[in-house]
Amino acid sequence: MNNMKNYKNTGFIQIILIVVAALVLLKYVYDIDIVGLLTKGRPKELLDQFYRLGAEGWERYSGVIMKVWNYLKDLIKS
């Protein structure tokens, strides 16, 4: 029983580390400060930055995304 409790704690710690790493990655690679925007109470700016990031990603990688989507769709059908 004690061993199972350790696995639950390890999973929680791993999730926390992944979230922190994702926040650091967004801050330094994409210049999106999620923690700062949420603490300042300006969620509109955060949503605008996510929209800009999504629009730029779609503009660059829409062909690849559509090919993967069609491949997965055909794979599921067959």
N, C-alpha and C positions, 0 to 999 in steps of 0.2 A: 504494500500500500504506500509506503514511504517513497519507493522508487517511482511510482506513478505521479506522485506529487512533484517530484523533481522535474519530470518531463513537462508538466504543465507550466512550471516556472520558467523552464528553458524556452519553451515556445513563446511565452509572453515577453521574455527578454529579447528573443530574436525579432519579434514583431516590432518592439520599441526601437531596436537598432536599425531595422530596415526603414522605418518611418523617419528616423533622424537622418539617416544617410540620404533618403529621398529629398528631404527638406534642404540639406546641404547641397545636393546636386542641383536642385532647382535654383537655389540662391546663386551659386557660383558659375554654373554653366549657362543658365537661361536668364539670369538676373531677375528672378521672381522671388521676392521676400514674403512668403506666406505668413510667417509668424508676425512680422512687422505690420503687415496690412491688416491682419486680424486683430492685433492688439490696438491698433489705431482706430479700428471700427470703420474701415473703408473697404467693404467687400466688393463694391463695384469695380474698383481698380484691379482687384485680384481677378475677378471674372473677365475683365477686359484683357488682362495679360494672358489668361488661359485661352481666350478666344483667339488672340493674336498668334499664340503658339500653335493652336490647332489649325488655323487658317494657313500659316506658313508651312506646317507639316503636310497638309492636304495638297497645297500647291506643289510642293517638291516631290511627294511620294504617292500621289493619287494613283498613278499607273500601277505601282507595286502593290498598293493596298487592294485595288480592284482585282488584280491577278490572283492574289492570295485568297480573297473573298470568293472568287469564282471557283478556284481550285477546291476550297473547303466545301463549297456548296455542292459541287459535282461529286466530291468524295462522300458526302453525307447521302446524296441521292442514290449512289451506287452501292 
